[in-house]
């Protein structure tokens, strides 16, 4: 035997043991990990990325991947696609989680990637899961490696990257949006697991399969994990097949389909606001309870209601703002779950209140006029006259005190020169604001101003 070389039988035995160890590790993995595709062709869903001629598919299959951010809900295949990019392009795969990794870890990966590129001419895919959890300094540490091509960054996030990822990093990356899987696509994965991975029971009823596919919210990982739990329950009971009752048991603790750190945070609060604005109290209560049940920050909800009370209701119901502020105070005093009463109380009040966006229109009109007349001077009679010498300057001279006149209304100039008759506030006829509109009509007539309709 030559020095430095092992007999072939020893090498074969080592390979055999290595394969056995790998198989044992694989058998201990969760079902979702064992189901992970080994090729792009095996991926279910995301046809806009993986279909014929799709940019993502062409780029990866041609062996020319670029740094990218994969943005989508949980369980849509972000980690799987990152691994397959490395497989398809024969690149080394390095994975970090932004939850546990820091700048030191990033620099170590960049150093190894640089050495690998220089010595072996092999590229490195750096997969950074939950990239939105990296702070600015940590994200900045990635820039040199991305800019020089030392690594091909694949960041995964459930949050809108335009809110959470640094602009320099976004500008150097291509954004790919992943969508929640359709129930039919989830059903394909269920069938694959039942037929090829699960040992017992070896089947699932059509009713249970449909329920699992539809109730997983497009989250493949959730569906497969629930299937694994259901299979264990069924096997323990000696069932011939996984049935609907067992699937319901496996799903009973499923969290409301809502990612408070991602797009759902913005989409659901938008649905809530639009329901209140549209005077739909039932929908408002539904979206509000969705947020509460999902663990949304209740102060965020309460603050939005305060804004809504002035933006969409305003003078049409002068009590709306007070109700919204009171709900916010109640939340701070008693907290959840008891403050849920106050939040729903406020939501129903706002949803059923008469609506007016006159304050929003007023702000827009005032902003436009102020921008056009930024150097307008205060009329002399409106200037402060409470100091020595003011009268000699003409400040405050000629001002007419409204309370000395009938109805506390007196015709005089209040706007700067050139804007004397300008109208900014145009009240609606909704609710209590109709009374305001009538009073303003009378005031405008006395002041000689144009009508506000």
C-alpha positions as CSV (number, residue, x, y, z in Angstrom):
1,X,0.0,0.0,0.0
2,X,1.4,3.4,-1.0
3,X,1.8,6.0,1.7
4,X,-1.1,8.5,1.9
5,X,-3.7,6.3,0.1
6,X,-6.4,4.2,1.8
7,X,-7.3,0.8,0.4
8,X,-10.4,1.0,-1.9
9,X,-12.4,-1.2,0.4
10,X,-11.8,1.3,3.2
11,X,-13.0,4.2,1.1
12,X,-16.1,2.3,0.0
13,X,-16.9,1.4,3.7
14,X,-16.5,5.1,4.7
15,X,-18.9,6.1,1.9
16,X,-21.4,3.5,3.1
17,X,-21.2,4.7,6.7
18,X,-21.5,8.3,5.5
19,X,-24.6,7.4,3.5
20,X,-26.1,5.6,6.5
21,X,-25.5,8.5,8.8
22,X,-27.0,10.9,6.2
23,X,-30.1,8.6,6.0
24,X,-30.5,8.6,9.8
25,X,-30.3,12.4,9.9
26,X,-32.8,12.6,7.1
27,X,-35.2,10.3,8.9
28,X,-35.1,12.5,11.9
29,X,-36.0,15.6,10.0
30,X,-39.5,17.0,10.0
31,X,-41.7,15.9,7.1
32,X,-41.5,19.4,5.6
33,X,-37.7,19.2,5.4
34,X,-37.8,15.7,3.9
35,X,-40.3,16.9,1.3
36,X,-38.0,19.7,0.1
37,X,-37.5,19.5,-3.7
38,X,-34.1,18.6,-5.2
39,X,-34.7,20.3,-8.5
40,X,-36.5,23.4,-9.8
41,X,-38.8,21.1,-11.8
42,X,-40.1,19.6,-8.5
43,X,-41.2,23.0,-7.0
44,X,-44.9,23.4,-6.7
45,X,-46.4,26.9,-7.1
46,X,-44.9,30.2,-8.1
47,X,-45.6,29.8,-11.9
48,X,-44.7,33.5,-12.4
49,X,-41.2,32.7,-11.3
50,X,-40.7,29.1,-12.5
51,X,-42.8,29.0,-15.6
52,X,-41.3,28.8,-19.2
53,X,-39.5,32.1,-20.0
54,X,-40.0,33.5,-16.5
55,X,-37.1,35.8,-15.6
56,X,-36.2,34.0,-12.4
57,X,-36.2,30.6,-14.0
58,X,-34.2,31.7,-17.1
59,X,-31.6,33.4,-14.8
60,X,-31.1,30.4,-12.6
61,X,-31.1,27.7,-15.3
62,X,-28.6,29.7,-17.4
63,X,-26.2,29.7,-14.4
64,X,-26.2,33.5,-14.1
65,X,-27.9,34.2,-10.7
66,X,-27.8,37.7,-9.2
67,X,-28.2,39.0,-5.7
68,X,-31.9,39.0,-4.9
69,X,-34.6,39.4,-2.3
70,X,-37.3,36.8,-2.1
71,X,-40.4,38.4,-0.5
72,X,-43.5,36.4,0.4
73,X,-45.7,34.9,3.1
74,X,-44.4,32.0,5.2
75,X,-44.3,28.6,3.6
76,X,-44.1,29.7,0.0
77,X,-40.7,28.2,-0.8
78,X,-38.1,31.0,-0.2
79,X,-35.6,28.7,1.5
80,X,-36.2,26.0,-1.0
81,X,-35.5,28.3,-3.9
82,X,-32.4,29.7,-2.3
83,X,-31.0,26.1,-2.0
84,X,-32.0,25.2,-5.5
85,X,-30.2,28.3,-6.9
86,X,-27.0,26.9,-5.4
87,X,-27.7,23.4,-6.7
88,X,-28.6,24.6,-10.3
89,X,-25.5,26.8,-10.6
90,X,-23.1,24.5,-8.8
91,X,-22.3,27.2,-6.2
92,X,-21.4,26.7,-2.5
93,X,-24.3,27.4,-0.2
94,X,-23.9,29.3,3.0
95,X,-27.0,30.0,5.2
96,X,-27.4,32.5,8.0
97,X,-30.4,33.5,10.0
98,X,-30.8,37.2,10.8
99,X,-32.3,36.2,14.1
100,X,-29.0,34.7,15.4
101,X,-26.3,36.0,13.1
102,X,-24.3,39.2,13.4
103,X,-21.7,41.2,11.5
104,X,-18.9,38.8,12.6
105,X,-20.8,35.9,11.0
106,X,-21.3,37.9,7.8
107,X,-17.6,38.8,7.6
108,X,-16.6,35.2,8.1
109,X,-18.8,34.0,5.3
110,X,-17.5,36.8,3.0
111,X,-13.9,35.8,3.8
112,X,-14.6,32.1,3.0
113,X,-16.4,33.1,-0.2
114,X,-13.5,35.2,-1.3
115,X,-11.1,32.4,-0.7
116,X,-13.3,29.9,-2.5
117,X,-13.7,32.2,-5.5
118,X,-9.9,32.9,-5.7
119,X,-8.8,29.3,-5.2
120,X,-11.5,27.2,-6.8
121,X,-13.3,29.8,-9.0
122,X,-16.5,28.7,-7.3
123,X,-19.2,31.2,-6.4
124,X,-21.1,31.3,-3.1
125,X,-24.8,31.7,-2.5
126,X,-25.3,33.5,0.8
127,X,-28.8,32.8,2.0
128,X,-29.9,35.2,4.7
129,X,-33.2,34.2,6.2
130,X,-35.4,37.0,7.7
131,X,-33.2,39.7,6.3
132,X,-35.6,42.3,7.6
133,X,-34.4,41.5,11.2
134,X,-30.9,42.8,10.4
135,X,-30.3,46.4,11.5
136,X,-28.8,49.0,9.3
137,X,-25.2,48.3,10.4
138,X,-25.6,44.6,9.8
139,X,-27.2,45.1,6.4
140,X,-24.4,47.5,5.5
141,X,-21.8,44.8,6.3
142,X,-23.3,42.8,3.3
143,X,-22.7,45.6,0.8
144,X,-19.0,45.0,0.0
145,X,-19.5,41.3,-0.7
146,X,-22.6,42.0,-2.9
147,X,-20.9,44.9,-4.8
148,X,-17.8,43.0,-5.6
149,X,-19.7,39.8,-6.5
150,X,-17.9,37.9,-3.7
151,X,-21.2,36.4,-2.8
152,X,-24.6,36.2,-4.4
153,X,-27.0,37.3,-1.7
154,X,-30.4,35.7,-1.5
155,X,-32.3,37.4,1.3
156,X,-35.7,36.1,2.4
157,X,-38.3,38.2,4.1
158,X,-42.0,38.1,4.9
159,X,-42.0,41.9,5.2
160,X,-42.2,44.5,2.5
161,X,-38.5,45.1,1.8
162,X,-39.1,48.7,0.8
163,X,-40.0,49.3,4.5
164,X,-37.4,47.1,6.2
165,X,-34.4,46.7,3.9
166,X,-31.8,49.4,3.3
167,X,-32.1,51.3,0.0
168,X,-28.4,50.6,-0.9
169,X,-29.1,46.8,-0.5
170,X,-32.4,46.9,-2.4
171,X,-30.7,48.9,-5.3
172,X,-28.1,46.1,-5.7
173,X,-30.7,43.3,-5.6
174,X,-33.5,42.0,-7.8
175,X,-36.8,41.7,-6.0
176,X,-38.9,38.6,-6.6
177,X,-42.3,38.3,-5.0
178,X,-43.6,34.9,-3.9
179,X,-47.4,34.3,-3.6
180,X,-49.3,32.1,-1.2
181,X,-49.9,28.7,-2.7
182,X,-53.4,27.9,-4.2
183,X,-55.3,25.0,-2.4
184,X,-54.8,22.9,-5.5
185,X,-51.1,23.4,-5.3
186,X,-51.0,22.5,-1.6
187,X,-53.1,19.4,-2.4
188,X,-50.3,18.3,-4.8
189,X,-47.8,18.5,-1.9
190,X,-50.1,16.5,0.4
191,X,-50.4,13.8,-2.2
192,X,-46.7,13.6,-2.6
193,X,-46.2,13.3,1.1
194,X,-48.8,10.6,1.6
195,X,-47.7,8.6,-1.4
196,X,-44.0,8.9,-1.1
197,X,-42.9,9.8,2.4
198,X,-45.4,8.9,5.0
199,X,-45.1,5.2,6.0
200,X,-48.5,5.0,7.8
201,X,-51.3,5.4,7.4
202,X,-50.8,5.2,3.7
203,X,-53.8,7.3,2.6
204,X,-55.9,10.3,3.3
205,X,-59.6,10.8,2.7
206,X,-60.7,13.2,0.0
207,X,-62.6,15.3,2.6
208,X,-59.5,15.5,4.8
209,X,-57.2,16.4,1.9
210,X,-59.5,19.2,0.8
211,X,-59.9,20.6,4.3
212,X,-56.1,20.6,4.9
213,X,-55.4,22.2,1.5
214,X,-57.9,24.9,2.0
215,X,-57.3,25.7,5.7
216,X,-53.5,26.0,5.4
217,X,-53.8,29.6,4.0
218,X,-51.4,28.8,1.2
219,X,-48.6,28.0,3.6
220,X,-47.1,24.7,2.4
221,X,-45.0,24.2,5.5
222,X,-48.0,24.6,7.7
223,X,-49.9,22.1,5.6
224,X,-47.1,19.5,5.7
225,X,-46.5,20.0,9.4
226,X,-50.2,19.5,10.1
227,X,-50.2,16.5,7.9
228,X,-47.4,15.0,9.9
229,X,-49.3,15.6,13.2
230,X,-52.4,14.1,11.7
231,X,-50.6,11.0,10.4
232,X,-49.1,10.4,13.9
233,X,-52.5,10.7,15.5
234,X,-54.1,8.4,12.9
235,X,-51.3,5.8,13.2
236,X,-51.5,5.8,17.0
237,X,-55.3,5.2,16.8
238,X,-54.8,2.4,14.2
239,X,-56.8,4.3,11.5
240,X,-56.7,3.1,7.9
241,X,-56.5,6.6,6.6
242,X,-56.2,10.2,7.8
243,X,-59.7,11.5,8.2
244,X,-61.3,15.0,8.5
245,X,-61.6,14.8,12.3
246,X,-57.9,14.1,12.7
247,X,-57.0,17.0,10.3
248,X,-59.2,19.3,12.3
249,X,-57.4,18.2,15.5
250,X,-54.1,18.9,13.9
251,X,-55.2,22.4,12.8
252,X,-57.1,23.4,15.9
253,X,-54.3,25.6,17.2
254,X,-53.5,27.1,13.9
255,X,-52.7,30.9,14.3
256,X,-54.9,33.3,12.4
257,X,-53.5,33.8,8.9
258,X,-51.9,37.1,9.5
259,X,-48.3,38.1,9.6
260,X,-48.1,41.2,11.8
261,X,-44.6,41.9,10.7
262,X,-45.3,41.6,7.0
263,X,-47.7,42.7,4.3
264,X,-50.7,41.4,6.2
265,X,-50.0,44.2,8.8
266,X,-50.6,46.8,6.1
267,X,-53.3,45.0,4.2
268,X,-55.6,44.2,7.1
269,X,-55.3,47.6,8.7
270,X,-56.1,49.0,5.3
271,X,-59.2,46.8,5.1
272,X,-60.2,47.9,8.6
273,X,-59.9,51.6,7.8
274,X,-61.8,51.3,4.5
275,X,-64.6,49.3,6.2
276,X,-65.0,52.1,8.8
277,X,-64.8,54.8,6.2
278,X,-67.4,52.9,4.1
279,X,-69.8,52.7,7.1
280,X,-69.6,48.8,7.2
281,X,-69.5,48.0,11.0
282,X,-69.6,44.3,10.5
283,X,-66.6,44.2,8.3
284,X,-64.8,46.7,10.6
285,X,-65.4,44.4,13.6
286,X,-64.2,41.4,11.6
287,X,-60.9,43.0,10.6
288,X,-60.4,44.5,14.1
289,X,-60.8,41.1,15.7
290,X,-58.5,39.6,13.1
291,X,-55.8,42.0,14.2
292,X,-56.4,41.5,17.9
293,X,-56.4,37.7,17.6
294,X,-53.2,37.7,15.6
295,X,-51.4,39.7,18.2
296,X,-51.2,43.0,16.4
297,X,-50.0,46.0,18.5
298,X,-53.3,47.3,19.9
299,X,-51.9,50.8,20.2
300,X,-51.2,50.8,16.5
301,X,-54.9,50.1,15.9
302,X,-56.0,52.7,18.4
303,X,-53.8,55.4,16.8
304,X,-55.2,54.6,13.4
305,X,-58.7,55.1,14.7
306,X,-57.7,58.5,16.1
307,X,-56.5,59.6,12.7
308,X,-59.6,58.2,11.0
309,X,-61.9,60.1,13.4
310,X,-60.7,63.4,12.0
311,X,-59.7,62.4,8.5
312,X,-63.0,60.6,7.5
313,X,-65.6,61.8,10.1
314,X,-64.4,65.2,11.4
315,X,-67.1,67.8,12.1
316,X,-69.9,65.4,10.8
317,X,-69.7,63.9,14.3
318,X,-67.7,66.1,16.7
319,X,-67.8,63.3,19.3
320,X,-65.9,60.8,17.1
321,X,-62.5,62.0,17.9
322,X,-63.2,62.0,21.7
323,X,-64.5,58.4,21.4
324,X,-61.3,57.3,19.6
325,X,-59.0,59.0,22.1
326,X,-61.0,57.5,25.0
327,X,-60.5,54.0,23.5
328,X,-56.8,54.7,23.3
329,X,-56.8,55.8,27.0
330,X,-58.8,52.7,28.0
331,X,-56.3,50.5,26.3
332,X,-53.5,52.0,28.2
333,X,-55.4,51.8,31.5
334,X,-56.7,48.3,31.4
335,X,-54.9,46.6,28.5
336,X,-56.1,43.6,26.6
337,X,-58.2,41.6,26.6
338,X,-60.5,43.9,28.5
339,X,-59.7,46.9,26.3
340,X,-61.1,44.9,23.4
341,X,-64.5,46.2,24.4
342,X,-63.4,49.8,24.1
343,X,-61.7,49.2,20.8
344,X,-64.8,47.6,19.3
345,X,-67.0,50.3,20.9
346,X,-64.9,52.9,19.1
347,X,-64.8,51.0,15.8
348,X,-68.6,50.7,15.7
349,X,-69.1,54.3,16.7
350,X,-66.8,55.4,13.9
351,X,-68.2,53.1,11.3
352,X,-71.8,54.2,12.0
353,X,-71.0,57.9,12.3
354,X,-71.8,60.3,9.5
355,X,-68.8,60.8,7.3
356,X,-67.0,63.9,6.1
357,X,-63.5,64.4,4.7
358,X,-63.7,68.1,4.9
359,X,-60.8,68.3,7.2
360,X,-58.6,66.4,4.8
361,X,-59.7,68.6,1.9
362,X,-59.1,71.7,4.1
363,X,-55.5,70.7,4.9
364,X,-54.8,70.1,1.2
365,X,-56.3,73.4,0.2
366,X,-54.5,75.3,2.9
367,X,-51.2,73.6,2.1
368,X,-51.5,74.7,-1.5
369,X,-52.3,78.3,-0.8
370,X,-49.6,78.6,1.9
371,X,-47.0,77.1,-0.5
372,X,-48.0,79.7,-3.2
373,X,-48.0,82.6,-0.7
374,X,-45.2,81.7,1.7
375,X,-44.1,85.4,2.1
376,X,-47.6,86.8,2.7
377,X,-47.6,89.4,5.5
378,X,-50.0,89.5,8.4
379,X,-52.4,92.5,8.0
380,X,-51.3,95.3,10.4
381,X,-54.6,95.3,12.4
382,X,-54.1,91.6,13.2
383,X,-50.6,92.0,14.4
384,X,-49.8,92.0,18.1
385,X,-50.3,95.3,19.8
386,X,-49.4,94.4,23.3
387,X,-46.1,96.1,23.5
388,X,-44.8,99.7,23.8
389,X,-44.5,101.4,20.4
390,X,-46.9,99.0,18.6
391,X,-49.5,101.7,18.0
392,X,-46.9,103.9,16.4
393,X,-46.1,101.1,14.0
394,X,-49.8,100.7,13.3
395,X,-49.8,97.1,14.8
396,X,-53.2,96.2,16.1
397,X,-54.7,99.5,15.1
398,X,-58.1,99.2,13.6
399,X,-58.8,95.7,14.9
400,X,-62.5,95.2,15.7
401,X,-63.2,93.0,18.7
402,X,-65.9,90.4,17.6
403,X,-67.6,90.2,21.0
404,X,-68.5,93.8,20.8
405,X,-70.8,93.1,17.8
406,X,-74.0,91.1,17.3
407,X,-73.5,87.3,17.0
408,X,-69.8,88.0,17.6
409,X,-69.4,88.5,13.9
410,X,-67.8,91.6,12.4
411,X,-66.7,92.2,8.8
412,X,-63.0,92.7,8.7
413,X,-59.9,91.3,6.8
414,X,-58.4,88.2,8.3
415,X,-56.5,86.8,5.4
416,X,-53.3,88.4,3.9
417,X,-53.6,90.9,1.2
418,X,-54.6,89.3,-2.1
419,X,-56.4,86.4,-0.3
420,X,-59.2,88.4,1.3
421,X,-62.1,86.2,-0.1
422,X,-60.3,82.9,-0.4
423,X,-62.3,79.9,0.8
424,X,-60.4,76.8,2.1
425,X,-63.0,75.0,4.3
426,X,-66.0,73.6,2.6
427,X,-68.2,71.7,5.0
428,X,-70.2,68.8,4.0
429,X,-73.9,68.5,4.8
430,X,-73.4,65.2,6.7
431,X,-74.5,64.9,10.3
432,X,-73.6,67.7,12.7
433,X,-71.5,69.4,10.0
434,X,-74.7,70.4,8.3
435,X,-75.4,72.7,11.2
436,X,-71.9,74.1,10.8
437,X,-72.5,74.6,7.1
438,X,-75.7,76.6,7.8
439,X,-74.0,78.8,10.4
440,X,-71.1,79.5,8.0
441,X,-73.5,80.4,5.3
442,X,-74.9,83.1,7.6
443,X,-71.4,84.2,8.7
444,X,-70.2,84.4,5.1
445,X,-73.2,86.5,4.1
446,X,-72.4,89.0,6.9
447,X,-68.7,89.0,5.9
448,X,-69.4,89.4,2.2
449,X,-67.6,86.2,1.3
450,X,-68.4,83.8,-1.5
451,X,-70.7,80.7,-0.9
452,X,-68.9,77.5,0.1
453,X,-70.9,74.9,-1.7
